[in-house]
Amino acid sequence: MDKENLAPIMTIAEVAVYLGLHELTVRRLAREGAIPALKLGRQWRIKRDLLEKWIEKRSLHNLGGPAEEEKKGDDDPEVEATE
């Protein structure tokens, strides 16, 4: 999937392809609050920039990057709320 062609707001299906997961897995992660997602009516939407920040944050955490308390400048409450 070409990153430049992605919409700023993605569907469950687009996120599933982007992450290489099954759509039901992405839907479950959204429902559980494990990924930054927004429910509009009966459909889930994920802002691409929030998803990419979430991926970056989780990747650094999994690699033993700096502790969250030590990181400065990451004041995005939407990303924080999904942790």
PDB file of N, CA, C and O in Angstrom:
ATOM      1  N   MET A   1       0.850  -1.177   0.000  1.00  0.00           N
ATOM      2  CA  MET A   1       0.000   0.000   0.000  1.00  0.00           C
ATOM      3  C   MET A   1       0.888   1.229   0.000  1.00  0.00           C
ATOM      4  O   MET A   1       1.789   1.353   0.830  1.00  0.00           O
ATOM      5  N   ASP A   2       0.633   2.138  -0.932  1.00  0.00           N
ATOM      6  CA  ASP A   2       1.426   3.347  -1.073  1.00  0.00           C
ATOM      7  C   ASP A   2       0.969   4.389  -0.056  1.00  0.00           C
ATOM      8  O   ASP A   2      -0.185   4.817  -0.081  1.00  0.00           O
ATOM      9  N   LYS A   3       1.858   4.791   0.830  1.00  0.00           N
ATOM     10  CA  LYS A   3       1.525   5.704   1.923  1.00  0.00           C
ATOM     11  C   LYS A   3       0.961   7.030   1.419  1.00  0.00           C
ATOM     12  O   LYS A   3       0.064   7.597   2.043  1.00  0.00           O
ATOM     13  N   GLU A   4       1.480   7.533   0.285  1.00  0.00           N
ATOM     14  CA  GLU A   4       1.028   8.821  -0.239  1.00  0.00           C
ATOM     15  C   GLU A   4      -0.418   8.770  -0.719  1.00  0.00           C
ATOM     16  O   GLU A   4      -1.085   9.804  -0.756  1.00  0.00           O
ATOM     17  N   ASN A   5      -0.914   7.599  -1.085  1.00  0.00           N
ATOM     18  CA  ASN A   5      -2.274   7.462  -1.594  1.00  0.00           C
ATOM     19  C   ASN A   5      -3.298   7.173  -0.505  1.00  0.00           C
ATOM     20  O   ASN A   5      -4.487   7.048  -0.798  1.00  0.00           O
ATOM     21  N   LEU A   6      -2.864   7.066   0.726  1.00  0.00           N
ATOM     22  CA  LEU A   6      -3.794   6.797   1.819  1.00  0.00           C
ATOM     23  C   LEU A   6      -4.568   8.053   2.180  1.00  0.00           C
ATOM     24  O   LEU A   6      -4.022   9.156   2.187  1.00  0.00           O
ATOM     25  N   ALA A   7      -5.839   7.872   2.477  1.00  0.00           N
ATOM     26  CA  ALA A   7      -6.673   8.982   2.915  1.00  0.00           C
ATOM     27  C   ALA A   7      -6.267   9.390   4.323  1.00  0.00           C
ATOM     28  O   ALA A   7      -5.732   8.573   5.073  1.00  0.00           O
ATOM     29  N   PRO A   8      -6.515  10.654   4.697  1.00  0.00           N
ATOM     30  CA  PRO A   8      -6.175  11.088   6.067  1.00  0.00           C
ATOM     31  C   PRO A   8      -6.997  10.362   7.126  1.00  0.00           C
ATOM     32  O   PRO A   8      -6.565  10.234   8.271  1.00  0.00           O
ATOM     33  N   ILE A   9      -8.177   9.890   6.747  1.00  0.00           N
ATOM     34  CA  ILE A   9      -9.003   9.103   7.656  1.00  0.00           C
ATOM     35  C   ILE A   9      -9.241   7.757   6.988  1.00  0.00           C
ATOM     36  O   ILE A   9      -9.747   7.685   5.868  1.00  0.00           O
ATOM     37  N   MET A  10      -8.869   6.697   7.690  1.00  0.00           N
ATOM     38  CA  MET A  10      -8.890   5.353   7.109  1.00  0.00           C
ATOM     39  C   MET A  10     -10.033   4.516   7.663  1.00  0.00           C
ATOM     40  O   MET A  10     -10.502   4.733   8.780  1.00  0.00           O
ATOM     41  N   THR A  11     -10.469   3.562   6.863  1.00  0.00           N
ATOM     42  CA  THR A  11     -11.495   2.600   7.283  1.00  0.00           C
ATOM     43  C   THR A  11     -10.801   1.412   7.951  1.00  0.00           C
ATOM     44  O   THR A  11      -9.578   1.279   7.911  1.00  0.00           O
ATOM     45  N   ILE A  12     -11.605   0.569   8.557  1.00  0.00           N
ATOM     46  CA  ILE A  12     -11.082  -0.665   9.155  1.00  0.00           C
ATOM     47  C   ILE A  12     -10.365  -1.495   8.094  1.00  0.00           C
ATOM     48  O   ILE A  12      -9.284  -2.027   8.347  1.00  0.00           O
ATOM     49  N   ALA A  13     -10.961  -1.608   6.912  1.00  0.00           N
ATOM     50  CA  ALA A  13     -10.358  -2.408   5.841  1.00  0.00           C
ATOM     51  C   ALA A  13      -8.995  -1.842   5.432  1.00  0.00           C
ATOM     52  O   ALA A  13      -8.050  -2.602   5.223  1.00  0.00           O
ATOM     53  N   GLU A  14      -8.888  -0.520   5.318  1.00  0.00           N
ATOM     54  CA  GLU A  14      -7.616   0.103   4.941  1.00  0.00           C
ATOM     55  C   GLU A  14      -6.561  -0.108   6.015  1.00  0.00           C
ATOM     56  O   GLU A  14      -5.405  -0.396   5.709  1.00  0.00           O
ATOM     57  N   VAL A  15      -6.958   0.034   7.270  1.00  0.00           N
ATOM     58  CA  VAL A  15      -6.019  -0.177   8.374  1.00  0.00           C
ATOM     59  C   VAL A  15      -5.572  -1.635   8.416  1.00  0.00           C
ATOM     60  O   VAL A  15      -4.405  -1.917   8.686  1.00  0.00           O
ATOM     61  N   ALA A  16      -6.482  -2.552   8.155  1.00  0.00           N
ATOM     62  CA  ALA A  16      -6.145  -3.975   8.159  1.00  0.00           C
ATOM     63  C   ALA A  16      -5.081  -4.269   7.101  1.00  0.00           C
ATOM     64  O   ALA A  16      -4.118  -4.986   7.375  1.00  0.00           O
ATOM     65  N   VAL A  17      -5.245  -3.731   5.915  1.00  0.00           N
ATOM     66  CA  VAL A  17      -4.249  -3.929   4.857  1.00  0.00           C
ATOM     67  C   VAL A  17      -2.934  -3.273   5.247  1.00  0.00           C
ATOM     68  O   VAL A  17      -1.867  -3.866   5.088  1.00  0.00           O
ATOM     69  N   TYR A  18      -3.011  -2.058   5.754  1.00  0.00           N
ATOM     70  CA  TYR A  18      -1.823  -1.293   6.145  1.00  0.00           C
ATOM     71  C   TYR A  18      -1.007  -2.021   7.211  1.00  0.00           C
ATOM     72  O   TYR A  18       0.222  -2.046   7.147  1.00  0.00           O
ATOM     73  N   LEU A  19      -1.694  -2.616   8.196  1.00  0.00           N
ATOM     74  CA  LEU A  19      -1.015  -3.305   9.294  1.00  0.00           C
ATOM     75  C   LEU A  19      -0.785  -4.788   9.024  1.00  0.00           C
ATOM     76  O   LEU A  19      -0.061  -5.453   9.765  1.00  0.00           O
ATOM     77  N   GLY A  20      -1.396  -5.301   7.971  1.00  0.00           N
ATOM     78  CA  GLY A  20      -1.257  -6.727   7.665  1.00  0.00           C
ATOM     79  C   GLY A  20      -2.028  -7.605   8.633  1.00  0.00           C
ATOM     80  O   GLY A  20      -1.593  -8.706   8.972  1.00  0.00           O
ATOM     81  N   LEU A  21      -3.173  -7.112   9.074  1.00  0.00           N
ATOM     82  CA  LEU A  21      -4.016  -7.842  10.013  1.00  0.00           C
ATOM     83  C   LEU A  21      -5.369  -8.133   9.378  1.00  0.00           C
ATOM     84  O   LEU A  21      -5.726  -7.542   8.359  1.00  0.00           O
ATOM     85  N   HIS A  22      -6.110  -9.034   9.979  1.00  0.00           N
ATOM     86  CA  HIS A  22      -7.472  -9.316   9.543  1.00  0.00           C
ATOM     87  C   HIS A  22      -8.372  -8.166   9.990  1.00  0.00           C
ATOM     88  O   HIS A  22      -8.130  -7.554  11.030  1.00  0.00           O
ATOM     89  N   GLU A  23      -9.401  -7.875   9.212  1.00  0.00           N
ATOM     90  CA  GLU A  23     -10.325  -6.789   9.560  1.00  0.00           C
ATOM     91  C   GLU A  23     -10.967  -6.995  10.925  1.00  0.00           C
ATOM     92  O   GLU A  23     -11.152  -6.029  11.664  1.00  0.00           O
ATOM     93  N   LEU A  24     -11.310  -8.227  11.276  1.00  0.00           N
ATOM     94  CA  LEU A  24     -11.924  -8.481  12.582  1.00  0.00           C
ATOM     95  C   LEU A  24     -10.953  -8.169  13.719  1.00  0.00           C
ATOM     96  O   LEU A  24     -11.374  -7.728  14.789  1.00  0.00           O
ATOM     97  N   THR A  25      -9.672  -8.392  13.499  1.00  0.00           N
ATOM     98  CA  THR A  25      -8.668  -8.074  14.517  1.00  0.00           C
ATOM     99  C   THR A  25      -8.590  -6.568  14.714  1.00  0.00           C
ATOM    100  O   THR A  25      -8.544  -6.094  15.849  1.00  0.00           O
ATOM    101  N   VAL A  26      -8.574  -5.817  13.627  1.00  0.00           N
ATOM    102  CA  VAL A  26      -8.520  -4.351  13.718  1.00  0.00           C
ATOM    103  C   VAL A  26      -9.778  -3.823  14.393  1.00  0.00           C
ATOM    104  O   VAL A  26      -9.703  -2.917  15.223  1.00  0.00           O
ATOM    105  N   ARG A  27     -10.931  -4.381  14.044  1.00  0.00           N
ATOM    106  CA  ARG A  27     -12.200  -3.964  14.664  1.00  0.00           C
ATOM    107  C   ARG A  27     -12.175  -4.233  16.175  1.00  0.00           C
ATOM    108  O   ARG A  27     -12.632  -3.405  16.963  1.00  0.00           O
ATOM    109  N   ARG A  28     -11.645  -5.382  16.570  1.00  0.00           N
ATOM    110  CA  ARG A  28     -11.554  -5.718  17.999  1.00  0.00           C
ATOM    111  C   ARG A  28     -10.612  -4.755  18.714  1.00  0.00           C
ATOM    112  O   ARG A  28     -10.920  -4.278  19.806  1.00  0.00           O
ATOM    113  N   LEU A  29      -9.459  -4.469  18.098  1.00  0.00           N
ATOM    114  CA  LEU A  29      -8.506  -3.534  18.702  1.00  0.00           C
ATOM    115  C   LEU A  29      -9.132  -2.149  18.864  1.00  0.00           C
ATOM    116  O   LEU A  29      -8.911  -1.483  19.875  1.00  0.00           O
ATOM    117  N   ALA A  30      -9.904  -1.717  17.881  1.00  0.00           N
ATOM    118  CA  ALA A  30     -10.586  -0.420  17.970  1.00  0.00           C
ATOM    119  C   ALA A  30     -11.615  -0.432  19.098  1.00  0.00           C
ATOM    120  O   ALA A  30     -11.679   0.495  19.905  1.00  0.00           O
ATOM    121  N   ARG A  31     -12.412  -1.485  19.143  1.00  0.00           N
ATOM    122  CA  ARG A  31     -13.462  -1.604  20.171  1.00  0.00           C
ATOM    123  C   ARG A  31     -12.866  -1.609  21.580  1.00  0.00           C
ATOM    124  O   ARG A  31     -13.438  -1.031  22.504  1.00  0.00           O
ATOM    125  N   GLU A  32     -11.711  -2.267  21.737  1.00  0.00           N
ATOM    126  CA  GLU A  32     -11.053  -2.356  23.043  1.00  0.00           C
ATOM    127  C   GLU A  32     -10.245  -1.114  23.384  1.00  0.00           C
ATOM    128  O   GLU A  32      -9.736  -0.996  24.499  1.00  0.00           O
ATOM    129  N   GLY A  33     -10.121  -0.185  22.440  1.00  0.00           N
ATOM    130  CA  GLY A  33      -9.346   1.028  22.683  1.00  0.00           C
ATOM    131  C   GLY A  33      -7.850   0.812  22.557  1.00  0.00           C
ATOM    132  O   GLY A  33      -7.063   1.636  23.023  1.00  0.00           O
ATOM    133  N   ALA A  34      -7.450  -0.281  21.935  1.00  0.00           N
ATOM    134  CA  ALA A  34      -6.031  -0.588  21.792  1.00  0.00           C
ATOM    135  C   ALA A  34      -5.368   0.218  20.679  1.00  0.00           C
ATOM    136  O   ALA A  34      -4.153   0.415  20.695  1.00  0.00           O
ATOM    137  N   ILE A  35      -6.159   0.685  19.713  1.00  0.00           N
ATOM    138  CA  ILE A  35      -5.636   1.557  18.663  1.00  0.00           C
ATOM    139  C   ILE A  35      -6.467   2.834  18.660  1.00  0.00           C
ATOM    140  O   ILE A  35      -7.635   2.808  19.048  1.00  0.00           O
ATOM    141  N   PRO A  36      -5.885   3.948  18.230  1.00  0.00           N
ATOM    142  CA  PRO A  36      -6.639   5.209  18.220  1.00  0.00           C
ATOM    143  C   PRO A  36      -7.706   5.188  17.127  1.00  0.00           C
ATOM    144  O   PRO A  36      -7.385   5.295  15.944  1.00  0.00           O
ATOM    145  N   ALA A  37      -8.961   5.051  17.516  1.00  0.00           N
ATOM    146  CA  ALA A  37     -10.050   4.946  16.548  1.00  0.00           C
ATOM    147  C   ALA A  37     -11.261   5.728  17.024  1.00  0.00           C
ATOM    148  O   ALA A  37     -11.415   6.009  18.213  1.00  0.00           O
ATOM    149  N   LEU A  38     -12.110   6.070  16.077  1.00  0.00           N
ATOM    150  CA  LEU A  38     -13.312   6.850  16.341  1.00  0.00           C
ATOM    151  C   LEU A  38     -14.488   6.128  15.700  1.00  0.00           C
ATOM    152  O   LEU A  38     -14.411   5.711  14.544  1.00  0.00           O
ATOM    153  N   LYS A  39     -15.559   5.983  16.437  1.00  0.00           N
ATOM    154  CA  LYS A  39     -16.745   5.347  15.870  1.00  0.00           C
ATOM    155  C   LYS A  39     -17.720   6.432  15.433  1.00  0.00           C
ATOM    156  O   LYS A  39     -18.164   7.257  16.232  1.00  0.00           O
ATOM    157  N   LEU A  40     -18.042   6.409  14.143  1.00  0.00           N
ATOM    158  CA  LEU A  40     -19.013   7.337  13.563  1.00  0.00           C
ATOM    159  C   LEU A  40     -20.243   6.519  13.164  1.00  0.00           C
ATOM    160  O   LEU A  40     -20.226   5.790  12.173  1.00  0.00           O
ATOM    161  N   GLY A  41     -21.294   6.654  13.944  1.00  0.00           N
ATOM    162  CA  GLY A  41     -22.462   5.817  13.704  1.00  0.00           C
ATOM    163  C   GLY A  41     -22.105   4.370  14.001  1.00  0.00           C
ATOM    164  O   GLY A  41     -21.749   4.026  15.129  1.00  0.00           O
ATOM    165  N   ARG A  42     -22.203   3.521  12.975  1.00  0.00           N
ATOM    166  CA  ARG A  42     -21.871   2.102  13.148  1.00  0.00           C
ATOM    167  C   ARG A  42     -20.513   1.757  12.557  1.00  0.00           C
ATOM    168  O   ARG A  42     -20.112   0.593  12.559  1.00  0.00           O
ATOM    169  N   GLN A  43     -19.797   2.765  12.047  1.00  0.00           N
ATOM    170  CA  GLN A  43     -18.527   2.503  11.378  1.00  0.00           C
ATOM    171  C   GLN A  43     -17.358   3.100  12.149  1.00  0.00           C
ATOM    172  O   GLN A  43     -17.468   4.169  12.748  1.00  0.00           O
ATOM    173  N   TRP A  44     -16.236   2.386  12.120  1.00  0.00           N
ATOM    174  CA  TRP A  44     -15.005   2.858  12.743  1.00  0.00           C
ATOM    175  C   TRP A  44     -14.166   3.613  11.728  1.00  0.00           C
ATOM    176  O   TRP A  44     -14.113   3.243  10.555  1.00  0.00           O
ATOM    177  N   ARG A  45     -13.506   4.680  12.187  1.00  0.00           N
ATOM    178  CA  ARG A  45     -12.567   5.440  11.367  1.00  0.00           C
ATOM    179  C   ARG A  45     -11.310   5.672  12.193  1.00  0.00           C
ATOM    180  O   ARG A  45     -11.369   5.838  13.411  1.00  0.00           O
ATOM    181  N   ILE A  46     -10.179   5.678  11.510  1.00  0.00           N
ATOM    182  CA  ILE A  46      -8.883   5.864  12.170  1.00  0.00           C
ATOM    183  C   ILE A  46      -8.130   6.941  11.414  1.00  0.00           C
ATOM    184  O   ILE A  46      -7.927   6.836  10.205  1.00  0.00           O
ATOM    185  N   LYS A  47      -7.712   7.988  12.138  1.00  0.00           N
ATOM    186  CA  LYS A  47      -6.910   9.032  11.508  1.00  0.00           C
ATOM    187  C   LYS A  47      -5.511   8.478  11.246  1.00  0.00           C
ATOM    188  O   LYS A  47      -4.853   7.954  12.144  1.00  0.00           O
ATOM    189  N   ARG A  48      -5.081   8.605  10.005  1.00  0.00           N
ATOM    190  CA  ARG A  48      -3.792   8.047   9.603  1.00  0.00           C
ATOM    191  C   ARG A  48      -2.651   8.595  10.446  1.00  0.00           C
ATOM    192  O   ARG A  48      -1.790   7.829  10.878  1.00  0.00           O
ATOM    193  N   ASP A  49      -2.622   9.910  10.693  1.00  0.00           N
ATOM    194  CA  ASP A  49      -1.505  10.473  11.460  1.00  0.00           C
ATOM    195  C   ASP A  49      -1.483   9.953  12.896  1.00  0.00           C
ATOM    196  O   ASP A  49      -0.406   9.739  13.453  1.00  0.00           O
ATOM    197  N   LEU A  50      -2.657   9.744  13.508  1.00  0.00           N
ATOM    198  CA  LEU A  50      -2.696   9.188  14.862  1.00  0.00           C
ATOM    199  C   LEU A  50      -2.246   7.728  14.867  1.00  0.00           C
ATOM    200  O   LEU A  50      -1.557   7.287  15.787  1.00  0.00           O
ATOM    201  N   LEU A  51      -2.638   6.986  13.838  1.00  0.00           N
ATOM    202  CA  LEU A  51      -2.219   5.592  13.727  1.00  0.00           C
ATOM    203  C   LEU A  51      -0.701   5.508  13.585  1.00  0.00           C
ATOM    204  O   LEU A  51      -0.057   4.673  14.222  1.00  0.00           O
ATOM    205  N   GLU A  52      -0.138   6.371  12.753  1.00  0.00           N
ATOM    206  CA  GLU A  52       1.314   6.356  12.556  1.00  0.00           C
ATOM    207  C   GLU A  52       2.058   6.763  13.826  1.00  0.00           C
ATOM    208  O   GLU A  52       3.111   6.202  14.128  1.00  0.00           O
ATOM    209  N   LYS A  53       1.521   7.739  14.580  1.00  0.00           N
ATOM    210  CA  LYS A  53       2.125   8.110  15.867  1.00  0.00           C
ATOM    211  C   LYS A  53       2.044   6.939  16.851  1.00  0.00           C
ATOM    212  O   LYS A  53       2.994   6.664  17.584  1.00  0.00           O
ATOM    213  N   TRP A  54       0.897   6.258  16.857  1.00  0.00           N
ATOM    214  CA  TRP A  54       0.708   5.110  17.739  1.00  0.00           C
ATOM    215  C   TRP A  54       1.699   3.999  17.397  1.00  0.00           C
ATOM    216  O   TRP A  54       2.292   3.395  18.290  1.00  0.00           O
ATOM    217  N   ILE A  55       1.877   3.733  16.105  1.00  0.00           N
ATOM    218  CA  ILE A  55       2.836   2.713  15.666  1.00  0.00           C
ATOM    219  C   ILE A  55       4.239   3.093  16.099  1.00  0.00           C
ATOM    220  O   ILE A  55       4.972   2.261  16.634  1.00  0.00           O
ATOM    221  N   GLU A  56       4.617   4.336  15.874  1.00  0.00           N
ATOM    222  CA  GLU A  56       5.957   4.817  16.261  1.00  0.00           C
ATOM    223  C   GLU A  56       6.170   4.668  17.765  1.00  0.00           C
ATOM    224  O   GLU A  56       7.211   4.185  18.209  1.00  0.00           O
ATOM    225  N   LYS A  57       5.191   5.081  18.528  1.00  0.00           N
ATOM    226  CA  LYS A  57       5.293   5.018  19.989  1.00  0.00           C
ATOM    227  C   LYS A  57       5.410   3.572  20.476  1.00  0.00           C
ATOM    228  O   LYS A  57       6.240   3.260  21.331  1.00  0.00           O
ATOM    229  N   ARG A  58       4.573   2.697  19.921  1.00  0.00           N
ATOM    230  CA  ARG A  58       4.613   1.287  20.323  1.00  0.00           C
ATOM    231  C   ARG A  58       5.915   0.629  19.882  1.00  0.00           C
ATOM    232  O   ARG A  58       6.462  -0.208  20.600  1.00  0.00           O
ATOM    233  N   SER A  59       6.415   1.002  18.703  1.00  0.00           N
ATOM    234  CA  SER A  59       7.673   0.439  18.199  1.00  0.00           C
ATOM    235  C   SER A  59       8.833   0.817  19.107  1.00  0.00           C
ATOM    236  O   SER A  59       9.666  -0.025  19.441  1.00  0.00           O
ATOM    237  N   LEU A  60       8.886   2.085  19.505  1.00  0.00           N
ATOM    238  CA  LEU A  60       9.957   2.543  20.399  1.00  0.00           C
ATOM    239  C   LEU A  60       9.845   1.849  21.745  1.00  0.00           C
ATOM    240  O   LEU A  60      10.851   1.443  22.328  1.00  0.00           O
ATOM    241  N   HIS A  61       8.631   1.713  22.233  1.00  0.00           N
ATOM    242  CA  HIS A  61       8.406   1.050  23.530  1.00  0.00           C
ATOM    243  C   HIS A  61       8.868  -0.405  23.469  1.00  0.00           C
ATOM    244  O   HIS A  61       9.541  -0.889  24.379  1.00  0.00           O
ATOM    245  N   ASN A  62       8.505  -1.093  22.395  1.00  0.00           N
ATOM    246  CA  ASN A  62       8.870  -2.503  22.248  1.00  0.00           C
ATOM    247  C   ASN A  62      10.362  -2.705  22.047  1.00  0.00           C
ATOM    248  O   ASN A  62      10.893  -3.770  22.361  1.00  0.00           O
ATOM    249  N   LEU A  63      11.044  -1.691  21.526  1.00  0.00           N
ATOM    250  CA  LEU A  63      12.487  -1.787  21.305  1.00  0.00           C
ATOM    251  C   LEU A  63      13.284  -1.308  22.509  1.00  0.00           C
ATOM    252  O   LEU A  63      14.512  -1.248  22.456  1.00  0.00           O
ATOM    253  N   GLY A  64      12.603  -0.969  23.587  1.00  0.00           N
ATOM    254  CA  GLY A  64      13.288  -0.501  24.784  1.00  0.00           C
ATOM    255  C   GLY A  64      13.723   0.945  24.670  1.00  0.00           C
ATOM    256  O   GLY A  64      14.743   1.344  25.233  1.00  0.00           O
ATOM    257  N   GLY A  65      12.940   1.734  23.932  1.00  0.00           N
ATOM    258  CA  GLY A  65      13.225   3.153  23.768  1.00  0.00           C
ATOM    259  C   GLY A  65      13.024   3.896  25.075  1.00  0.00           C
ATOM    260  O   GLY A  65      12.769   3.283  26.112  1.00  0.00           O
ATOM    261  N   PRO A  66      13.139   5.216  25.028  1.00  0.00           N
ATOM    262  CA  PRO A  66      13.005   6.019  26.250  1.00  0.00           C
ATOM    263  C   PRO A  66      11.630   5.833  26.891  1.00  0.00           C
ATOM    264  O   PRO A  66      10.622   5.650  26.208  1.00  0.00           O
ATOM    265  N   ALA A  67      11.622   5.883  28.202  1.00  0.00           N
ATOM    266  CA  ALA A  67      10.371   5.745  28.943  1.00  0.00           C
ATOM    267  C   ALA A  67       9.450   6.897  28.591  1.00  0.00           C
ATOM    268  O   ALA A  67       9.907   7.980  28.226  1.00  0.00           O
ATOM    269  N   GLU A  68       8.153   6.660  28.701  1.00  0.00           N
ATOM    270  CA  GLU A  68       7.174   7.684  28.344  1.00  0.00           C
ATOM    271  C   GLU A  68       7.368   8.969  29.144  1.00  0.00           C
ATOM    272  O   GLU A  68       7.170  10.060  28.610  1.00  0.00           O
ATOM    273  N   GLU A  69       7.751   8.859  30.409  1.00  0.00           N
ATOM    274  CA  GLU A  69       7.936  10.037  31.238  1.00  0.00           C
ATOM    275  C   GLU A  69       9.116  10.878  30.766  1.00  0.00           C
ATOM    276  O   GLU A  69       9.142  12.089  30.985  1.00  0.00           O
ATOM    277  N   GLU A  70      10.080  10.250  30.128  1.00  0.00           N
ATOM    278  CA  GLU A  70      11.267  10.947  29.672  1.00  0.00           C
ATOM    279  C   GLU A  70      11.060  11.658  28.344  1.00  0.00           C
ATOM    280  O   GLU A  70      11.786  12.596  28.016  1.00  0.00           O
ATOM    281  N   LYS A  71      10.059  11.208  27.573  1.00  0.00           N
ATOM    282  CA  LYS A  71       9.831  11.800  26.263  1.00  0.00           C
ATOM    283  C   LYS A  71       9.148  13.147  26.435  1.00  0.00           C
ATOM    284  O   LYS A  71       8.174  13.263  27.179  1.00  0.00           O
ATOM    285  N   LYS A  72       9.646  14.149  25.761  1.00  0.00           N
ATOM    286  CA  LYS A  72       9.057  15.489  25.820  1.00  0.00           C
ATOM    287  C   LYS A  72       8.475  15.830  24.458  1.00  0.00           C
ATOM    288  O   LYS A  72       8.952  15.354  23.428  1.00  0.00           O
ATOM    289  N   GLY A  73       7.427  16.668  24.465  1.00  0.00           N
ATOM    290  CA  GLY A  73       6.864  17.145  23.225  1.00  0.00           C
ATOM    291  C   GLY A  73       5.778  16.260  22.646  1.00  0.00           C
ATOM    292  O   GLY A  73       5.223  16.597  21.600  1.00  0.00           O
ATOM    293  N   ASP A  74       5.453  15.156  23.270  1.00  0.00           N
ATOM    294  CA  ASP A  74       4.387  14.297  22.773  1.00  0.00           C
ATOM    295  C   ASP A  74       3.153  14.545  23.625  1.00  0.00           C
ATOM    296  O   ASP A  74       2.824  13.754  24.509  1.00  0.00           O
ATOM    297  N   ASP A  75       2.476  15.649  23.349  1.00  0.00           N
ATOM    298  CA  ASP A  75       1.340  16.070  24.161  1.00  0.00           C
ATOM    299  C   ASP A  75       0.009  15.749  23.495  1.00  0.00           C
ATOM    300  O   ASP A  75      -0.998  16.376  23.822  1.00  0.00           O
ATOM    301  N   ASP A  76      -0.027  14.813  22.589  1.00  0.00           N
ATOM    302  CA  ASP A  76      -1.242  14.482  21.882  1.00  0.00           C
ATOM    303  C   ASP A  76      -2.137  13.614  22.763  1.00  0.00           C
ATOM    304  O   ASP A  76      -1.850  12.432  22.949  1.00  0.00           O
ATOM    305  N   PRO A  77      -3.229  14.186  23.316  1.00  0.00           N
ATOM    306  CA  PRO A  77      -4.069  13.421  24.250  1.00  0.00           C
ATOM    307  C   PRO A  77      -4.772  12.242  23.581  1.00  0.00           C
ATOM    308  O   PRO A  77      -5.076  11.258  24.255  1.00  0.00           O
ATOM    309  N   GLU A  78      -5.041  12.312  22.268  1.00  0.00           N
ATOM    310  CA  GLU A  78      -5.713  11.200  21.613  1.00  0.00           C
ATOM    311  C   GLU A  78      -4.832   9.977  21.561  1.00  0.00           C
ATOM    312  O   GLU A  78      -5.317   8.856  21.710  1.00  0.00           O
ATOM    313  N   VAL A  79      -3.548  10.173  21.354  1.00  0.00           N
ATOM    314  CA  VAL A  79      -2.624   9.047  21.326  1.00  0.00           C
ATOM    315  C   VAL A  79      -2.439   8.509  22.730  1.00  0.00           C
ATOM    316  O   VAL A  79      -2.403   7.294  22.928  1.00  0.00           O
ATOM    317  N   GLU A  80      -2.321   9.390  23.703  1.00  0.00           N
ATOM    318  CA  GLU A  80      -2.153   8.972  25.093  1.00  0.00           C
ATOM    319  C   GLU A  80      -3.347   8.170  25.580  1.00  0.00           C
ATOM    320  O   GLU A  80      -3.183   7.207  26.329  1.00  0.00           O
ATOM    321  N   ALA A  81      -4.554   8.560  25.161  1.00  0.00           N
ATOM    322  CA  ALA A  81      -5.770   7.916  25.647  1.00  0.00           C
ATOM    323  C   ALA A  81      -5.866   6.465  25.212  1.00  0.00           C
ATOM    324  O   ALA A  81      -6.614   5.695  25.814  1.00  0.00           O
ATOM    325  N   THR A  82      -5.127   6.072  24.180  1.00  0.00           N
ATOM    326  CA  THR A  82      -5.233   4.702  23.694  1.00  0.00           C
ATOM    327  C   THR A  82      -4.301   3.753  24.384  1.00  0.00           C
ATOM    328  O   THR A  82      -4.362   2.547  24.145  1.00  0.00           O
ATOM    329  N   GLU A  83      -3.454   4.250  25.219  1.00  0.00           N
ATOM    330  CA  GLU A  83      -2.475   3.395  25.896  1.00  0.00           C
ATOM    331  C   GLU A  83      -3.109   2.585  26.993  1.00  0.00           C
ATOM    332  O   GLU A  83      -2.425   1.813  27.664  1.00  0.00           O
TER     333      GLU A  83
END
